[in-house]
C-alpha cells in the first residue's frame, strides 16, 4: 500500500501533526509489519520524495515503534501542491520490483 501525503503550504502545522497521528493509526489498523501489510510513504509539496519504501520491509526487523518514529520524522516540504509529481514518483519508484513490490501478493488498484 502506498500512502501519498501532502505536506504543502496548504497544510497547517496543526493539520500536519494530525496527519502524522492518522498515519500512525493506519499502521496499527492495517497491521503493518514485515510479515503483514507493507506500506510506502510518499511525501509531496512542490516536489515529491519516497520517505518509506516497500522494500524496507523485506528481511527487515522493522517494528511498529520504528514505523511510528519514521512517521514522526517525515519531512515537511511546505511549497506548492503538485500531486502529479507524487503520483509519478509512486509509479516509478514504489510500485516496481526494485521498489519492493511482492510478486506473491495480489495487486489492488
C-alpha positions in Angstrom: 0.0 0.0 0.0 1.3 3.5 -0.8 0.3 6.4 1.3 0.7 9.7 -0.6 0.9 12.6 1.9 0.6 16.3 1.1 3.0 18.5 3.0 2.4 21.6 1.0 1.9 25.1 2.5 -1.8 24.5 2.4 -1.4 22.1 5.3 -1.1 23.9 8.6 1.3 22.8 11.3 -1.6 21.5 13.4 -3.0 19.6 10.4 0.5 18.1 9.7 0.6 16.8 13.2 -2.9 15.4 12.9 -1.9 13.8 9.6 1.0 12.0 11.2 -1.2 10.7 14.0 -3.6 9.4 11.4 -0.7 7.6 9.6 0.2 6.0 12.9 -3.3 4.8 13.3 -3.3 3.3 9.8 -0.1 1.4 10.7 -1.8 -0.2 13.6 -5.2 -0.9 11.9 -3.6 -2.4 8.8 -1.2 -4.4 10.9 1.8 -3.0 9.0 4.9 -5.2 9.7 7.4 -7.3 7.8 5.1 -10.4 7.9 1.9 -8.4 7.2 0.9 -5.4 5.3 3.7 -3.4 3.7 3.5 0.3 3.1 5.4 3.0 1.3 5.0 6.7 2.1 5.5 9.4 -0.5 5.5 13.0 0.8 4.9 15.9 -1.6 4.7 19.6 -1.9 6.5 21.3 -4.7 8.5 18.1 -5.1 7.8 14.5 -4.2 10.0 12.0 -2.4 9.7 8.5 -1.1 10.0 8.6 2.7 9.5 4.9 3.3 9.8 2.1 0.7 8.1 -1.2 0.4 11.5 -2.9 0.2 12.3 -1.8 3.7 10.0 -4.5 5.0 11.8 -7.3 3.2 14.0 -9.3 5.6 13.6 -6.4 8.0 13.3 -6.2 11.7 11.2 -3.0 11.3 8.9 -2.7 14.3 5.7 -0.7 14.8 7.7 1.5 17.1 10.3 2.1 14.3 7.5 2.9 11.9 6.0 5.4 14.2 9.4 7.1 14.6 9.7 7.2 10.9 6.3 8.8 10.6 7.0 11.3 13.3 10.1 12.4 11.4 8.5 12.7 8.0 9.9 15.7 6.1 7.6 18.7 5.7 8.2 20.3 2.3 5.9 23.3 2.6 5.9 24.6 -1.0 3.1 24.2 -3.5 0.9 21.2 -4.1 1.9 19.0 -7.0 0.1 15.7 -6.6 1.0 14.8 -10.2 4.7 14.6 -9.1 3.7 12.4 -6.2 1.8 10.0 -8.4 4.7 9.8 -10.9 7.2 9.1 -8.2 4.9 6.5 -6.7 4.5 4.8 -10.1 8.3 4.9 -11.0 9.9 4.3 -7.6 7.3 2.5 -5.4 5.3 0.1 -7.4 8.2 -1.6 -9.0 10.2 -4.8 -8.3 13.2 -2.6 -7.3 10.8 -0.6 -5.0 9.8 -3.8 -3.1 6.6 -5.0 -4.8 6.0 -8.6 -3.8 5.1 -11.0 -6.6 3.1 -13.3 -4.4 0.7 -10.6 -3.2 -2.5 -9.6 -5.1 -2.4 -6.1 -6.6 -5.4 -3.9 -6.0 -5.9 -0.7 -8.0 
